[in-house]
Amino acid sequence: MNRENIRERLLVIVSDFTGFPASEINTSERFRLSVKLDSFGLITMMNTVEDEFGISIPDDNLRSFRTIDDIISWLEANT
C-alpha cells in the first residue's frame, strides 16, 4: 500500500472522528493539537485505524505517535 493511499484512508478516519475536513488536517502538527481529541477519543479512533488496516498496533507504538505523519509512517512500514 502506498503512502498516499494510507494517508487518504487515515485522514477519512480522523475526519470522521473529529468533524474536521480532511483537507484542513495538518499531518505534521502534534496530533492532539491538530485534531483536538481527548484520550478516550484517541483510543477509540486508533481502534478504528486498526480495524480499517487489519493490524494491531502495539501499545508502545501508540504512545510514541506524536503526529498523523508518525502514524502514516508506521502504517507504511507495517501493512
C-alpha positions as CSV (number, residue, x, y, z in Angstrom):
1,M,0.0,0.0,0.0
2,N,1.5,3.4,-0.9
3,R,1.8,6.4,1.3
4,E,-0.9,8.5,-0.4
5,N,-3.5,5.6,-0.1
6,I,-2.6,5.2,3.6
7,R,-2.8,9.0,4.1
8,E,-6.2,9.3,2.4
9,R,-7.7,6.4,4.3
10,L,-6.3,7.7,7.6
11,L,-7.5,11.2,7.1
12,V,-11.0,10.0,6.4
13,I,-11.0,8.2,9.8
14,V,-9.6,11.3,11.6
15,S,-12.1,13.5,9.8
16,D,-15.0,11.2,10.9
17,F,-13.9,11.3,14.5
18,T,-13.1,15.0,14.7
19,G,-15.5,16.7,12.3
20,F,-12.6,18.5,10.7
21,P,-12.5,18.3,6.9
22,A,-9.6,16.1,5.8
23,S,-8.2,18.9,3.7
24,E,-7.8,21.0,6.9
25,I,-5.9,18.4,9.0
26,N,-2.2,19.2,9.4
27,T,-0.5,15.8,9.4
28,S,2.8,17.2,10.7
29,E,1.4,19.2,13.7
30,R,1.3,17.5,17.1
31,F,-1.6,15.1,16.9
32,R,-3.7,16.4,19.9
33,L,-3.3,20.0,18.8
34,S,-4.3,19.3,15.2
35,V,-7.4,17.2,15.8
36,K,-8.3,18.0,19.4
37,L,-9.3,14.6,20.6
38,D,-9.3,13.6,24.3
39,S,-7.6,10.4,25.4
40,F,-10.7,8.2,25.1
41,G,-11.5,9.6,21.6
42,L,-7.9,9.0,20.5
43,I,-8.0,5.4,21.7
44,T,-11.4,4.8,20.0
45,M,-10.1,6.3,16.8
46,M,-6.9,4.2,16.9
47,N,-9.1,1.1,17.3
48,T,-10.9,2.1,14.1
49,V,-7.5,2.5,12.4
50,E,-6.5,-1.0,13.5
51,D,-9.8,-2.4,12.1
52,E,-9.5,-0.4,8.8
53,F,-6.0,-1.6,8.1
54,G,-6.4,-5.1,9.6
55,I,-3.5,-4.7,12.0
56,S,-2.8,-4.5,15.7
57,I,-0.6,-1.5,16.8
58,P,1.5,-2.3,20.0
59,D,0.8,0.0,22.9
60,D,4.4,1.2,22.9
61,N,3.9,2.4,19.3
62,L,0.6,4.0,20.1
63,R,2.2,6.1,22.9
64,S,5.1,7.1,20.6
65,F,2.8,8.7,17.9
66,R,3.0,12.5,18.0
67,T,1.7,13.4,14.6
68,I,-0.5,11.9,12.0
69,D,2.6,11.6,9.8
70,D,4.0,9.3,12.6
71,I,1.0,7.0,12.2
72,I,1.3,7.1,8.4
73,S,5.0,6.1,8.5
74,W,4.2,3.3,11.0
75,L,1.4,2.0,8.8
76,E,3.7,2.2,5.7
77,A,6.2,0.0,7.4
78,N,3.8,-2.4,8.9
79,T,1.0,-3.0,6.4
